[in-house]
Amino acid sequence: MYKAVHLTSVHSAFDTRLYHKECSSLAKAGYEMHLIAPGAIDQVKNGVTLHGVTKINSSRLSRMTKTVWDVYQKAITINAKIYHFHDPELIPVGLLLKAQGKKVIYDVHEDVPKDILDKTWIAKPFRQTVAWIIKKLENFGAEYFDAVVAATPFICDRFSKLNCHAVNVNNYPILSELHLPEIDWLQKERAVCYVGGINDIRGIQEMIEAVGKTDAKLLLAGEFSDVSQYNQAVTMPGWTQVQELGQLNRIEVAQTLAKSMAGLVLFYPKANHINAQPNKMFEYMSAGIPVIASNFPLWQEIVEGNDCGICVDPLNPTMIAEAIQWIIEHPSEAKRMGENGRKAVEKKYNWDEESEILIKLYQDLL
């Protein structure tokens, strides 16, 4: 049995992509799986051995230095055949492991250089420079690593142009996880939902303003990334129609989706968003509810191409409100759209297919 380790200095131990999808699938395929994550409790769960390192919330610099070093120290004690890391700040760790003769995989969840351009914690005059440095570092590392696993075709295409082995493993939902087929559509609440990280560029202000123009409520699950944005959100008139749920586990997410008549994914038209494939979009589809999404060409192809929702201008609260109200007032049409989304997930947007790509990559490397 080959031993493999997944490394993260940022994500939680039970991150959906890392633990529930990749590590669990590889464990079922016969690999001895280990996962190192900040704040994890040392235990064996679902065939995956979890190893915790100190979680630092107070300082990004401390996380990028002390936590990264702790992850590396823990990694070398496991002495595995394959090391699979998930954060760009772990690229130096990947290079050190590669120098020791290990098989190393870099899992790229997003277009990091473009994402940096919207990071508010980096002073705006420096963002272009930081993005350029990160791109150079990623490109340099990719040529040495044994493989790059990209979460979207767009990211995979970027790395495929380099001298590296790039594989696309989409972050599609697990078929059996979020679908509750026994739910009676007529018993749903007059509500739409949003599940995920909450901030301005993911459309929180527009969602609140929009729901305030309807007679629906917004089930809001997740955590605000910025206290000041939360303080601003709670002062908006539409906040009285928001039911704040906080961070949910996967069972609670399924229950929330089952209550809702639609799911919202209204990211701003930023460079890192336009070609992204947000997990929540496919999770809404998997749960059998329609999607109200930003009108980016790729998202329109997925949502309107499968007749499973409505695409709108994410910066236009009135247009968003009209889509929400239409869903609320047309439950039979909403149900049909939800069923179309579920069928699309069963046919092509599911983790069952993607896991086979990942397992084959491991087999090829070994």
Number of C-alpha atoms within 10 A of each C-alpha: 7 12 16 24 26 24 30 24 30 22 17 17 22 16 12 17 20 23 22 16 20 21 26 19 23 21 19 13 12 13 20 18 27 24 26 27 28 23 17 17 14 14 11 13 10 13 18 22 18 21 23 19 22 16 17 17 9 8 8 13 10 13 20 16 13 17 23 25 17 18 22 21 13 16 21 14 8 13 14 17 15 23 25 23 26 21 19 23 19 23 21 15 21 26 17 15 20 19 12 10 10 18 21 28 26 26 23 22 20 20 21 17 21 19 15 22 21 15 11 10 9 12 9 13 9 11 20 14 14 15 17 14 13 19 17 13 15 19 16 16 20 25 15 17 21 20 22 26 25 25 24 22 15 16 22 21 14 13 22 17 10 13 12 18 19 23 22 21 24 24 24 27 27 23 17 13 14 23 21 15 10 7 12 10 17 11 10 14 14 20 25 28 25 24 24 19 13 20 18 17 17 19 19 22 22 23 29 24 21 23 27 22 18 19 13 21 22 27 21 23 21 16 18 19 12 12 11 9 15 17 11 10 19 14 10 13 13 21 19 14 19 20 14 13 15 14 16 16 9 14 10 14 20 19 16 22 28 26 20 25 27 31 28 25 24 27 25 20 17 14 15 18 20 16 19 20 21 18 17 19 25 24 29 32 31 32 30 30 30 32 34 26 24 26 21 21 13 15 19 18 13 19 27 19 11 16 19 28 28 22 23 20 17 24 18 13 21 20 15 28 23 16 21 30 20 15 26 22 11 11 16 13 16 23 20 17 26 25 20 22 31 26 17 20 24 19 10 12 24 22 23 17 16 20 23 15 17 19 17 11 16 18 9 8 13 10
